[in-house]
Amino acid sequence: MLLAPVEYYRPDTIDEALEALQTDGARPLAGGQSLISILKLRATTVDLLVDISRLDDLRSISVADDGSVTIGAGVTYDEMAMSPDLHHAYPGLSTIAAHTVDAQVRNRGTFGGNLCHNDPINNFPPFVVAVDAVMHATGANGSRDIPAGEFFTGYFTNALTDDELLTSVTLPPLNGRSIGYQEIEIGEAAARAVAIVAMSNGSIESASVALGCLPIPVRRPAVESALAGADSTPEAVAEATAAAGDGIEPVSDADASADYRRAMAPVVAKRAVLEAIQGGHHG
Ligand SMILES: Cc1cc2nc3c(=O)[nH]c(=O)nc-3n(C[C@H](O)[C@H](O)[C@H](O)COP(=O)(O)OP(=O)(O)OC[C@H]3O[C@@H](n4cnc5c(N)ncnc54)[C@H](O)[C@@H]3O)c2cc1C
């Protein structure tokens, strides 16, 4: 189906974009890889598309002296995949970006669009939750920081107000921790886990574990507690991650049932932790 008639505006500055977003029915357009399809399907209506894809202020990747990384919301997956700075500071993230979907989407799709859209199949929401990233937003009433754990509010929704933009995301330093990222690909994805693991003398010192393929990506505190101090053997990791699916509320769709997703949560959590232990992606 063709796009319904819609106004289009491409601002030169963030301030101009924010002013335009004050208009009723206005919505940011980034890479358009989700929004344009949704509009064509008539699943939502928009009166004014505010094209933020060429705002230079949203398009940089910077690494601070402490190893933290700030990624502009408008940085494309391709730019993430090809950034030597990101690869050095967060090798796992560049690898995920490099393997997301296909070349066409990677060329247009943006980190911020992926996070704001919060499709449960999207790769990056559980990642930012696992690393405790900070989301930087700005709107007519000023700027604010939102912890990643509070950014995702439900199926395709986030904590931004209609007149706010996500401008960038700061990932804390990895400080030698390793990243594991595992998914079960049925359709787009049926289950996904991200693990960030610190080792000490051959045992697990600490771990954070987040699950994706959910309306809201979640951390698994009970699993994290069980992993802290555990042996790094497959048996010990399997035991510590066994309860990863407890209490989660996945959706049933054409790709997988909720029960299957719940059953696969411990499987991907265990594999992600073991991947991190066995080298994973070091920062
Ligand atoms: C066929 C196909 C398969 C895909 N498969 C996957 C997959 O397996 N894994 C994966 O991770 N991704 C996948 N994607 C991409 C994924 O759907 C992303 O959600 C998409 O790329 C969104 O990024 P975008 O820059 O194109 O955003 P857009 O489509 O332009 O915008 C998406 C939404 O976010 C809002 N938005 C965008 N930027 C901002 C901002 N800075 N501040 C506030 N709101 C904002 C928009 O208003 C809109 O509501 C796929 C895409 C396609 C087309």
The ligand as an SDF file (V2000), in Angstrom:
LIG
                    3D

 53 58  0  0  0  0  0  0  0  0999 V2000
   12.5660   -6.3410    7.1920 C   0  0  0  0  0  0  0  0  0  0  0  0
   13.1450   -5.7880    8.4710 C   0  0  0  0  0  0  0  0  0  0  0  0
   13.6330   -6.6680    9.4290 C   0  0  0  0  0  0  0  0  0  0  0  0
   14.1940   -6.1660   10.6060 C   0  0  0  0  0  0  0  0  0  0  0  0
   14.7070   -7.0400   11.5200 N   0  0  0  0  0  0  0  0  0  0  0  0
   15.3410   -6.5650   12.6170 C   0  0  0  0  0  0  0  0  0  0  0  0
   15.9660   -7.4390   13.5540 C   0  0  0  0  0  0  0  0  0  0  0  0
   15.9470   -8.6520   13.4070 O   0  0  0  0  0  0  0  0  0  0  0  0
   16.5980   -6.8870   14.6110 N   0  0  0  0  0  0  0  0  0  0  0  0
   16.6480   -5.5430   14.7960 C   0  0  0  0  0  0  0  0  0  0  0  0
   17.2200   -5.0970   15.7830 O   0  0  0  0  0  0  0  0  0  0  0  0
   16.0960   -4.6990   13.9250 N   0  0  0  0  0  0  0  0  0  0  0  0
   15.4390   -5.1670   12.8480 C   0  0  0  0  0  0  0  0  0  0  0  0
   14.8780   -4.2930   11.9520 N   0  0  0  0  0  0  0  0  0  0  0  0
   15.0260   -2.8560   12.1590 C   0  0  0  0  0  0  0  0  0  0  0  0
   14.1540   -2.4310   13.2950 C   0  0  0  0  0  0  0  0  0  0  0  0
   12.8500   -2.7070   12.9390 O   0  0  0  0  0  0  0  0  0  0  0  0
   14.3320   -1.0100   13.7850 C   0  0  0  0  0  0  0  0  0  0  0  0
   13.3060   -0.7910   14.6690 O   0  0  0  0  0  0  0  0  0  0  0  0
   14.3240    0.0680   12.7600 C   0  0  0  0  0  0  0  0  0  0  0  0
   15.4300    0.0460   11.9620 O   0  0  0  0  0  0  0  0  0  0  0  0
   14.1230    1.4210   13.4250 C   0  0  0  0  0  0  0  0  0  0  0  0
   15.1700    2.2980   13.1880 O   0  0  0  0  0  0  0  0  0  0  0  0
   14.9590    3.5170   12.2060 P   0  0  0  0  0  0  0  0  0  0  0  0
   16.1250    4.4040   12.3830 O   0  0  0  0  0  0  0  0  0  0  0  0
   14.6850    3.0200   10.8420 O   0  0  0  0  0  0  0  0  0  0  0  0
   13.6840    4.2310   12.8600 O   0  0  0  0  0  0  0  0  0  0  0  0
   12.3160    4.7470   12.2260 P   0  0  0  0  0  0  0  0  0  0  0  0
   11.6380    3.6600   11.4910 O   0  0  0  0  0  0  0  0  0  0  0  0
   12.5380    6.0260   11.4950 O   0  0  0  0  0  0  0  0  0  0  0  0
   11.5300    5.0940   13.5740 O   0  0  0  0  0  0  0  0  0  0  0  0
   11.0630    4.0690   14.4200 C   0  0  0  0  0  0  0  0  0  0  0  0
   10.3010    4.7120   15.5850 C   0  0  0  0  0  0  0  0  0  0  0  0
   11.1970    5.3420   16.4830 O   0  0  0  0  0  0  0  0  0  0  0  0
   10.9110    6.7480   16.5870 C   0  0  0  0  0  0  0  0  0  0  0  0
   12.2120    7.4170   16.6510 N   0  0  0  0  0  0  0  0  0  0  0  0
   13.2790    7.1870   15.8280 C   0  0  0  0  0  0  0  0  0  0  0  0
   14.3450    7.8970   16.2530 N   0  0  0  0  0  0  0  0  0  0  0  0
   13.9390    8.5810   17.3520 C   0  0  0  0  0  0  0  0  0  0  0  0
   14.6040    9.4720   18.2500 C   0  0  0  0  0  0  0  0  0  0  0  0
   15.9040    9.7950   18.1090 N   0  0  0  0  0  0  0  0  0  0  0  0
   13.9010   10.0050   19.2770 N   0  0  0  0  0  0  0  0  0  0  0  0
   12.5840    9.6760   19.4470 C   0  0  0  0  0  0  0  0  0  0  0  0
   11.9190    8.8220   18.6420 N   0  0  0  0  0  0  0  0  0  0  0  0
   12.5910    8.2850   17.6130 C   0  0  0  0  0  0  0  0  0  0  0  0
   10.0960    7.0950   15.3490 C   0  0  0  0  0  0  0  0  0  0  0  0
    9.2470    8.2150   15.5620 O   0  0  0  0  0  0  0  0  0  0  0  0
    9.3110    5.7990   15.1570 C   0  0  0  0  0  0  0  0  0  0  0  0
    8.2200    5.7700   16.0440 O   0  0  0  0  0  0  0  0  0  0  0  0
   14.2690   -4.7630   10.7950 C   0  0  0  0  0  0  0  0  0  0  0  0
   13.7740   -3.8860    9.8300 C   0  0  0  0  0  0  0  0  0  0  0  0
   13.2030   -4.3880    8.6770 C   0  0  0  0  0  0  0  0  0  0  0  0
   12.6790   -3.4310    7.6490 C   0  0  0  0  0  0  0  0  0  0  0  0
  1  2  1  0
  2  3  1  0
  2 52  2  0
  3  4  2  0
  4  5  1  0
  4 50  1  0
  5  6  2  0
  6  7  1  0
  6 13  1  0
  7  8  2  0
  7  9  1  0
  9 10  1  0
 10 11  2  0
 10 12  1  0
 12 13  2  0
 13 14  1  0
 14 15  1  0
 14 50  1  0
 15 16  1  0
 16 17  1  0
 16 18  1  0
 18 19  1  0
 18 20  1  0
 20 21  1  0
 20 22  1  0
 22 23  1  0
 23 24  1  0
 24 25  2  0
 24 26  1  0
 24 27  1  0
 27 28  1  0
 28 29  2  0
 28 30  1  0
 28 31  1  0
 31 32  1  0
 32 33  1  0
 33 34  1  0
 33 48  1  0
 34 35  1  0
 35 36  1  0
 35 46  1  0
 36 37  1  0
 36 45  1  0
 37 38  2  0
 38 39  1  0
 39 40  1  0
 39 45  2  0
 40 41  1  0
 40 42  2  0
 42 43  1  0
 43 44  2  0
 44 45  1  0
 46 47  1  0
 46 48  1  0
 48 49  1  0
 50 51  2  0
 51 52  1  0
 52 53  1  0
M  END
$$$$
